[in-house]
């Protein structure tokens, strides 16, 4: 599995928090699952009197919120088909977006009550725990969608690369013919074709290097396809 292109990630890198910058959308979506479970645990511990966990849970919520916003904002800049897939995942019948928003609101409400020492703090934490399966299922669905988009983009890039390699090889074959003909003409011209022969030899060297590079590119493309 490859990540979504660096272009998509770099699009907002200048104004992206450090904990997000450099992560692919697939890895960021998967990371949200870990953050969701961390928040639930931290909130439960905070509700049972662990004051240090309250600040930690608040930081986790901030990271989760920023990451979620980055996922949706960056996904909007994908090609139309991929953007629609992500939009359908969050806003369609699966209701991933609704579940994620409800989860963030539950966390925020529980943390506010814990901080205010509200008598409902424990009940809010228990309600959050009851949301565990729903949020995990929603985030798993989102991660799968981003993974599918990444795979499709990778396949498209490999097909494009294969086409480019084929085009270069066609040009190289034509250049070889031109080089061979030039060498023949130079040989026939004798003394007068000496400089022309130099050009023909240089062209022959260039086509040889093109052959080497295109073979290497073809091997890399096939390796990427096999590992994809």
N, C-alpha and C positions, 0 to 999 in steps of 0.2 A: 504494500500500500504506500502510495506517495502522498505527499501533502498537496493541498491546493497551491497554485503557483505563488511564487514569492511576490509577484506583482500585487495580488489581492491582499496579502498580508502587509506589504510595504505601503499600501495606499494610504493608510492612516497611521503609519508608524511614528511620524513626527509628533502626533498628539495622542499617542497611545501610552498608557501606564507601562512601567518597566516589566511588570509581571505578565503582560500580554505580548509585548513586542517580540517578534521572532517565532512565536508559536503559530503553527498552521491552524486553519479552521477546524480540521479534524481533531488535532491534539487539544485544541482549546475546548471543543465541545465535549471531548472525553474528560477533560480536566474538571468540567463543571460537575460531573458526577461525584468526583472525589470531594470537591468543595461542598456539595450539598450534604454529604454525610458528615463532613467535618463540622459544618454549622449545626447540624442536629445534635451531635455529641457535645459540642461546646455549649450550646444553649441549655441542654439538659443539666450539664454540670454546673452551669451558672445558676440555674433555677434551684439547685440544691446547695447553694451558698458558696460556690467557688468563684469569688469575685474576679480573680485573674482571667477566668474563662469568658467573662462578659466582654471585656475589651477585645479578646481574641475573636469571639464570635462576631462582633461588630466589624472587625477588620475583614473577616472572611465574607461577610455579607457585602461589604463594599467591593471586594475583589470579584465576587460572583456577579454583582450588578454591573460592574464595568465590563466584565468579560461577556456577559449576555448582550449588552448593548453593542459591543464590538462585533460579536458574531452576526447580529442582525444587520448592522450598518455595512459591514464589509461584504456580507453575502449579497446585498443589494447591488453590488458592483460586478457581480459575476455575469457571464453571458445569460441572455434571457431564459433559456431552458433551465439552467442550474438555479437561477434566482427564483424562478417559479416553483421549482421543487422545494427549495427551502421555505418559501412563503407558504406553500401548501402544507408543509410539515407543521409550521407554527400556527397558521391561521385556518387550516382546513379542518376536516372532520376529526382528525386525531386530537386536536385541541392542545397540542404541546405548549403553545404560547400561553394559553389560559392556565394550565397547570403550573407552569414556571412562575407566572405572575402571582398566582395564589400562594405558592410556596414562599416567594420572597416576602409577600405581605404577612404571612404567618410568622416568619422569622423576625421580621421587623417589629411586629406587634408583641411577640414574646419577649424580645430583648428590651423593648420600651417598658414593659411591665416589670421585668426583672430589675431594670435600673431604677424604677420608681418604687420598688419594693411592694408591688401590688399583691394583694392576696390571691389574685387570679394567675399569677406568674406560673405556678406549677401546672395549672390546668392548661394554660397556653402551650407550655413546653410539651405536655402530653399530647395535645392536639397536633403539634408539629411532628412528633414521633409517628403518629398515626398516618401522616402524609408521606411517610418514607417510601412505600412501595409505588405510590402514584408518581412521585417526582423522579424516582429511579427509572421507571418505565418510560416516562416522557423524555428524560435526558438520553436514555438508550436509543429511543426513536430518532431524536435529533442527531445523535452521533452517527447512526446508520445512514441518515440522509446526507450528511456532510461527507461520509466515506464513499457513498455512491457517486456523489458529484465529483469527488477527487478521482475516483477510478475512471469515470467517463472522460474527464479532462486529460488524464494520463493516456488513455487509449487514443484519444484524438491527436494528442501531441506525437505519439509514436507513429501514427499513420502519416501525419504531416512530415515527420522526420524521414520516414521511409520514402515518401514521395520526393523529397528534396535530394536524398541520396541517389535515387533513380535518375533524376534530372541531371545531377552532376556527372554521374557515370556516362550518360548519353553524350554530354558535352565533351567529356574526356575521350570517348571513342572517336568522336568527330575530330578532335584536336590531334589524336594519334594519326588519323588518315592524312590530315593536312601536314603534319610533321614528316610523315613518310614520303609524301609527294614532294615536299620541299627538299628533302635530302636527295631524292632521285634527280630533281631538276638541278640542284647544286652540283651533283656529280657530273651531270651531262654538260654543265656550263664550264667545267674545268676551273682554270685560274680565275675566270670572271665570276664564278659562283662561290668563291671562298667565304666572303662575308655572309652571303645568303646561307651557307652551310652552318655558320656559327649560330645564326638565328634559329635555324631548324633544329640544331642540337639543344639549344636552350629550351625551345618549345617541347622537345622530347623529354627533357628533364622535368619540366613543369607537369606534363601529363603523367609522368611516372609518379610524381609526388601526389597529384590529385588521386591517382589510383590507390595509392597507399592510404591516404586519408579517408577516402570513401569506403574502403574495405574496413577500416577501423571503425568508422561511424556506423556501418551496417552491423558489425559485430556488437557494438554497444547498444544499438537499437534493439537487436534481437535479444540481448541479455536483459535489457530493461523490460521487454515484453514478457519474457519467461518468468521474471521475478515479480511482475506486477500482480 
